[in-house]
């Protein structure tokens, strides 16, 4: 197995950027989901309710500062665009805490499950795609660990999917059958919620090892 793809989403609920390498810490991938959109009441807005956010792309500049469509996230025109989607009073807020993640700091998918899914992997918004995985083997991994060089990633459970998967990453066309299919064929769950136990740098094509604990071995027996 190997690291097939690495993805980062500097602005929560916007399209992200594909990387050749990244540094992982206990807070997930450096630069991931640093900026959020919040409404006038301070509540975080996501593409679950405002899918237009997916039509914009978050990246980092050379100094690690978040950009939206190539502009600084603090640019007035960025705020105007966000308010057209999220409504008057919406604002962009930087949050470096672990609270910025919906569940855990890292989402890992595999090429086997993506092939079974049969659609663009970007619908799943993974941070890491592990290649060389047979079929739906990832469903046997919760409770185990992924080892990538010096990095150790703990696998908690399968990710329950939401309406975000139903929007085409490019056209934003809504297809509710996508989520119905995930529920029907995959019990509503695809990809893996993960924590970083030991951080470090990972790179595309780097070997990946699955370390099964006693719990995972029992679950697969």
QUIMO-V866908 format. One record per pair of residues at least 12 apart in sequence whose ideal C-beta (glycine too) atoms are under 10 Angstrom apart, sorted by the first residue. I is the first residue (numbers start at 1). J is the second residue. Records with the same first field share a line. If there is no record, write none. Layout:
I=J, J
This chain:
1=110, 111, 112, 130, 131, 132, 133, 134, 137, 146, 148, 206, 207, 208, 209, 210
2=111, 129, 130, 131, 132, 133, 148, 203, 204, 205, 206, 207, 208
3=20, 21, 22, 128, 129, 130, 131, 132, 146, 148, 149, 151, 202, 203, 204, 205, 206, 207, 208
4=109, 110, 111, 114, 121, 126, 128, 129, 130, 131, 132, 133, 204, 205, 208
5=18, 19, 20, 109, 111, 114, 121, 122, 126, 127, 128, 129, 130, 131, 204
6=18, 19, 20, 21, 22, 24, 29, 126, 127, 128, 129, 202, 203, 204, 206
7=19, 22, 29, 32, 107, 109, 121, 122, 124, 125, 126, 127, 128, 129
8=22, 28, 29, 30, 31, 32, 33, 34, 58, 59, 60, 127
9=29, 31, 32, 33, 34, 35, 57, 58, 59, 107, 125, 127
10=29, 30, 31, 32, 33, 34, 35, 57, 58, 59, 60, 61, 64, 65, 66, 67, 68, 73
11=32, 33, 34, 35, 36, 37, 53, 56, 57, 58, 59, 66, 67, 68, 69, 73, 78, 82, 92, 94
12=32, 33, 34, 35, 36, 37, 38, 44, 45, 46, 47, 53, 58, 92, 93, 95, 100, 101, 102
13=33, 36, 37, 44, 45, 46, 47, 48, 49, 50, 51, 52, 53, 54, 56, 58, 85, 86, 125, 164
14=33, 35, 37, 46, 47, 52, 53, 54, 55, 56, 57, 58, 59, 66, 68, 69, 73, 82
15=47, 53, 54, 55, 56, 57, 58, 59, 69, 122, 125, 169, 170
16=31, 32, 33, 57, 58, 59, 122, 125, 126, 127, 169
17=31, 57, 58, 59, 60, 67
18=122, 129, 204
19=31, 60, 127, 202, 203, 204
20=203, 204, 205
21=201, 202, 203, 204, 206
22=127, 128, 201, 202, 203, 204
23=151, 199, 200, 201, 202
24=105, 106, 127, 128, 148, 150, 151, 152, 153, 194, 196, 197, 198, 199, 200, 201, 202
25=105, 151, 196, 198, 199, 200
26=98, 105, 195, 196, 197, 198, 199
27=96, 97, 98, 100, 101, 105, 106, 196, 199
28=98, 100, 101, 104, 105, 106, 107, 127, 194, 195, 196, 199
29=105, 106, 107, 127, 128, 196, 199, 202
30=60, 64, 199, 201
31=58, 59, 60, 64, 65, 66
32=58, 60, 100, 101, 105, 106, 107, 127
33=58, 66, 95, 96, 100, 101, 102, 105, 127
34=58, 60, 64, 65, 66, 73, 93, 94, 95, 96, 100
35=58, 66, 67, 68, 73, 74, 78, 92, 93, 94, 95, 100
36=91, 92, 93, 94, 95, 99, 100
37=50, 53, 79, 82, 83, 85, 86, 90, 91, 92, 93
38=82, 86, 89, 90, 91, 92, 93, 95
39=83, 86, 87, 88, 89, 90, 91
40=83, 86, 87, 88, 89, 90, 91
41=89
42=89, 91, 93
44=93, 95, 99, 100, 102
45=82, 85, 86, 87, 90, 91
46=86, 102, 162, 163, 164
47=85, 125, 162, 163, 164, 167, 172
48=102, 162, 163, 164, 167
49=86, 163
50=82, 85, 86, 87, 90
51=85, 163, 164, 166, 167, 168, 172, 174
52=81, 82, 84, 85, 86, 167, 172
53=68, 81, 82, 85, 86, 164, 167, 172
54=85, 122, 123, 125, 164, 167, 168, 169, 170, 172
55=69, 81, 85, 167, 169, 170, 171, 172
56=68, 69, 78, 81, 82, 85
57=69, 70
58=73
59=73
65=94
66=78, 92, 94
68=81, 82, 92
69=81
73=92, 93, 94
74=92, 94
75=92
78=92
79=91, 92
101=193
102=159, 162, 193
103=156, 157, 159, 160, 193, 194
104=154, 155, 156, 157, 159, 192, 193, 194, 195, 196
105=127, 153, 193, 194, 195, 196
106=126, 127, 128, 146, 153, 154, 155, 156, 192, 193, 194, 195, 196
107=124, 125, 126, 127, 128, 129, 159, 190, 191, 192, 193, 194
108=126, 127, 128, 129, 130, 138, 141, 146, 153, 155, 159, 191, 192, 193, 194, 208
109=121, 124, 125, 126, 127, 128, 129, 130, 133, 138, 159, 190, 191, 192
110=126, 128, 129, 130, 131, 132, 133, 134, 135, 136, 137, 138, 139, 141, 190, 191, 192, 208
111=129, 130, 131, 132, 133, 134, 138
112=130, 131, 132, 133, 134, 135, 136, 137, 138, 139
113=126, 129, 130, 133, 135, 136, 137, 138, 139, 158, 186, 189, 190, 191, 192
114=126, 129, 131, 133, 138, 190, 191
115=133, 135, 136
116=135, 136, 138, 185, 186, 190
117=136, 161, 165, 178, 181, 182, 185, 186, 190, 191
118=178, 181, 185
119=165, 168, 169, 175, 178, 181, 182
120=165, 168, 169, 170, 178
121=169, 191
122=165, 168, 169, 170
123=161, 164, 165, 166, 167, 168, 169, 175, 178, 179, 182, 190
124=159, 161, 164, 165, 182, 190, 191
125=159, 161, 164, 165, 169, 191
126=159, 190, 191, 192
127=153, 191, 194, 202
128=146, 148, 153, 191, 192, 194, 202, 204, 208
129=191, 204
130=146, 148, 192, 208, 210
131=204, 205, 208
132=207, 208
133=208, 210
136=185, 186, 190
137=210, 220
138=155, 158, 190, 191, 192, 210
139=158, 186, 187, 189, 190, 192, 219, 220
140=210, 212, 216, 217, 219, 220
141=155, 157, 158, 192, 194, 210, 211, 212, 216, 219, 220
142=154, 155, 156, 157, 158, 192, 193, 194, 213, 215, 216, 219
143=155, 156, 157, 212, 213, 214, 215, 216, 217, 218, 219, 220
144=192, 210, 211, 212, 213, 215, 216, 217, 219, 220
145=194, 195, 197, 198, 209, 210, 211, 212, 213, 216
146=192, 194, 197, 202, 208, 209, 210, 211
147=197, 198, 207, 208, 209, 210, 211
148=200, 201, 202, 203, 206, 207, 208, 209
149=198, 200, 201, 202, 203, 206, 207, 208, 209
150=198, 199, 200, 201, 202
151=196, 197, 198, 199, 200, 201, 202, 206, 208
152=195, 196, 197, 198, 199, 200, 209, 211
153=192, 194, 195, 196, 197, 198, 199, 202, 208, 211
154=192, 193, 194, 195, 196, 197, 198, 211, 213
155=192, 193, 194, 195, 210, 211, 212, 213, 216
156=192, 193, 194, 195
157=189, 192, 193, 194
158=186, 187, 188, 189, 190, 191, 192, 193
159=188, 189, 190, 191, 192, 193, 194
160=182, 183, 187, 188, 189, 190, 193
161=178, 179, 182, 183, 186, 188, 189, 190, 191
162=179, 182, 188
163=176, 178, 179
164=178, 179
165=178, 179, 181, 182, 190
166=178, 179, 180, 181, 182
